[in-house]
Amino acid sequence: MAYIVAEPCVDVLDRACVEECPVDCIYQGERMAYIQPDECVDCGACEPVCPVGAIYFEEDLPEEWSSFTRINADFFATAGSPGGASGLAPGSLPDPEQVTRLARREAGR
């Protein structure tokens, strides 16, 4: 099992989860964050610090955001397992097409 970042993260990019992660497995795309399932140790430290409640243990992911399991997998199908997010500039990895097609959110929403 793994943690999944869902739709509420899109266009928020708060980075509290990135700072809290003890194993540096949360990568930032252009519009949202993604958790590398092979690097994650399932500690759950990221979940309570997310200001928009976008992080879920995979089996607890609400049905309305079930597509984000595939979106997360698609992100890492391209990015692979870089071995830690801190070596990459935030937003340097492209989001999957499913995310880029979403309407942009206004700041504060």
C-alpha positions as CSV (number, residue, x, y, z in Angstrom):
1,M,0.0,0.0,0.0
2,A,1.0,3.6,-0.4
3,Y,-0.1,7.1,0.3
4,I,-1.8,9.0,-2.5
5,V,-2.1,12.8,-3.0
6,A,-5.6,13.7,-4.4
7,E,-7.3,16.5,-6.2
8,P,-7.4,19.1,-3.3
9,C,-3.6,19.5,-3.8
10,V,-3.9,20.7,-7.3
11,D,-2.6,24.3,-7.6
12,V,-2.0,24.5,-3.8
13,L,1.5,23.2,-3.4
14,D,1.9,24.2,0.2
15,R,5.0,22.0,0.7
16,A,4.3,21.2,4.4
17,C,4.2,17.6,3.5
18,V,7.5,17.8,1.7
19,E,9.1,19.4,4.7
20,E,7.6,16.8,7.1
21,C,8.6,13.7,5.1
22,P,11.5,11.9,6.8
23,V,12.5,10.0,3.6
24,D,12.3,12.7,1.0
25,C,9.7,10.8,-1.2
26,I,7.3,13.6,-2.0
27,Y,7.9,15.1,-5.4
28,Q,6.4,18.3,-6.7
29,G,5.1,18.4,-10.2
30,E,4.1,21.7,-11.9
31,R,0.6,21.7,-10.2
32,M,0.6,19.2,-7.4
33,A,2.7,16.8,-5.3
34,Y,3.1,13.1,-5.6
35,I,4.4,10.4,-3.2
36,Q,6.8,7.8,-4.7
37,P,5.4,4.5,-3.4
38,D,8.7,2.6,-3.6
39,E,10.5,5.3,-1.5
40,C,7.7,5.9,1.0
41,V,8.0,4.1,4.3
42,D,4.2,4.5,5.1
43,C,5.0,6.5,8.3
44,G,2.0,8.9,7.7
45,A,3.8,12.0,8.8
46,C,2.7,13.9,5.7
47,E,-1.0,13.3,6.1
48,P,-1.8,15.4,9.2
49,V,0.3,18.4,8.0
50,C,-1.5,18.8,4.6
51,P,-3.5,22.0,4.9
52,V,-6.1,20.8,2.4
53,G,-6.5,17.2,3.5
54,A,-5.3,15.9,0.1
55,I,-3.2,12.9,1.4
56,Y,-4.8,9.5,1.9
57,F,-3.6,6.0,2.6
58,E,-4.5,4.3,-0.6
59,E,-7.3,2.1,0.8
60,D,-8.8,5.2,2.5
61,L,-8.9,7.3,-0.7
62,P,-12.4,8.6,-1.3
63,E,-14.1,7.2,-4.3
64,E,-14.5,10.6,-5.9
65,W,-10.7,10.8,-6.1
66,S,-10.0,7.2,-7.0
67,S,-8.5,8.3,-10.4
68,F,-5.6,9.8,-8.4
69,T,-4.2,6.3,-7.8
70,R,-3.6,6.0,-11.5
71,I,-2.4,9.7,-11.8
72,N,0.2,9.1,-9.1
73,A,1.3,5.9,-10.9
74,D,1.5,7.8,-14.3
75,F,3.7,10.5,-12.7
76,F,6.2,7.9,-11.5
77,A,6.0,5.9,-14.7
78,T,7.7,8.9,-16.3
79,A,9.8,10.1,-13.3
80,G,10.8,6.7,-12.0
81,S,12.4,6.6,-8.6
82,P,14.9,9.5,-8.5
83,G,16.1,8.6,-5.0
84,G,14.9,11.7,-3.2
85,A,13.0,14.8,-4.1
86,S,15.4,17.3,-2.6
87,G,17.8,16.9,-5.5
88,L,15.2,18.2,-8.0
89,A,13.8,21.7,-8.4
90,P,10.1,21.9,-7.4
91,G,8.0,21.6,-10.5
92,S,10.8,20.2,-12.7
93,L,8.9,17.0,-13.4
94,P,5.8,17.3,-15.6
95,D,2.3,16.4,-14.2
96,P,0.4,13.7,-16.0
97,E,-2.0,14.9,-18.7
98,Q,-5.0,14.1,-16.3
99,V,-3.7,16.9,-14.0
100,T,-2.7,19.4,-16.7
101,R,-6.3,19.2,-18.2
102,L,-7.9,20.3,-14.8
103,A,-9.2,23.8,-14.6
104,R,-6.8,26.1,-12.7
105,R,-7.8,27.1,-9.2
106,E,-7.6,30.7,-8.1
107,A,-5.3,31.5,-5.2
108,G,-6.9,30.8,-1.8
109,R,-9.3,28.2,-3.1
